[in-house]
Amino acid sequence: MYCRGQTPGKRAFVVSITSLRDQALDAAVAAEVNDFAQACRPPAANHSGWVRPMRPLQARHASATLRKSPLEFASTMIADILLTLAACAAALLLFDRLAPMSTGRLGLALERWHSGLRLRHGSAEGLDMPYLEGGQGEPLVLIHGFAGDKDNFTRVARFLTPHYRVIIPDLPGFGDAGRDPAASHLMADQARRLGLLLDQIAPGPVHVGGNSMGGFIAAQWAAMAPQRVASLWLLDAAGTAASHSSDLLKHYEASGEMPLLLRQESDFNTLIAACTAREPFLPHSVRVLLGRRGAADFTLHTQLMKQLSESPLLQPQPAYERIPTLIVWGEQDRILHPDGAAAFAALFPRSRTIMMPGIGHLPMAEQPRQVARDYIAFRAVTCP
């Protein structure tokens, strides 16, 4: 196309100048792209060590990349990150299904690490009693309930380890602890073993908390060794007639059946549904791991449940009158009746009671942050 008023000579001169300008711009862009590429990636050298210049196609592609706006760069980066995360999530889900035992153990280990806990090993009366430990300060010993283990407290421990030295043992017969069907597992026997373990790892006064059967054992040990117990934290604790008046325990007494006794792996889902009103997230692999372990322990746990039900209930003790106690109970607890909270308040005159609406038998797993906040506030007032 010719511009009006131009002579052929002038037109040839304009075309030449335009061509030279475009060539100079292409050369400048290619030089900038080549310098950028060499600065951002290792040089590609041939056998003589001479670095090959970028090919025209590479230069045009890099030039287009350089011309992207910051928003386009950010969008591309976010898309790449999301794709990578989606691929990782898919791989984890696949691994969760194909290798549940390994994945479950890995998941528990990661939660412990996230909560500042490390696995330690102890024993009492010839039975292994592994425990989790983390944090600094005055010792806080947390005791799990029937069919539970030390990881029942892992999530709430995340908020406690910044304040206290947290110790969470497995009781004999549960979790990774030793098993001896011939040994007695009455509450007094379990309390004695707990004391022997603590003599080794935390001599002196300690603060003690327990859930369900663990609360029963904590209160029993407080009666046996009151000089060792600085305070008590009882979460939906067993050990009183009022606690044991639930419909579920009445059904157990009549039939011998209850959701805490797992006949098969899949019964673990029934256990979690019965124990919680606000079911915490548990991956498939962790459910399989705990379900298989519980089913393998069915015969032993049937025997231990019988011993738990035969253990003498807690009675008023002179030592109970001086021990600061925090009583926590989920109002939707179906395992142990919420009336147990008032019974424990009568046993421990220096107690404070917190009823939690919409929470079941495992407050520390269902609402760990709030449970920890309440406990820290209790300690700040009663045991500064």
Salt bridges, closest charged atoms under 4 A:
ASP22 OD1 - ARG21 NH2 3.42
GLU111 OE2 - ARG155 NE 2.88
GLU111 OE2 - ARG158 NH2 3.65
GLU125 OE2 - ARG192 NE 2.71
GLU125 OE1 - ARG193 NE 3.01
GLU133 OE1 - ARG120 NE 3.30
GLU133 OE2 - ARG165 NE 2.64
GLU138 OE1 - HIS207 NE2 2.67
GLU138 OE1 - ARG379 NH2 3.85
ASP149 OD2 - ARG293 NH2 2.36
ASP151 OD2 - ARG112 NH2 2.73
ASP170 OD2 - LYS150 NZ 2.46
ASP176 OD2 - LYS150 NZ 2.92
ASP176 OD1 - ARG293 NH1 3.75
ASP189 OD1 - ARG192 NH1 2.90
ASP199 OD1 - ARG228 NH1 2.59
GLU265 OE1 - ARG292 NE 2.91
GLU279 OE2 - ARG287 NH2 2.68
ASP297 OD2 - ARG179 NH2 2.71
ASP297 OD2 - HIS301 NE2 3.81
GLU310 OE2 - LYS306 NZ 2.56
ASP333 OD2 - HIS361 ND1 2.82
ASP339 OD2 - HIS337 ND1 3.50
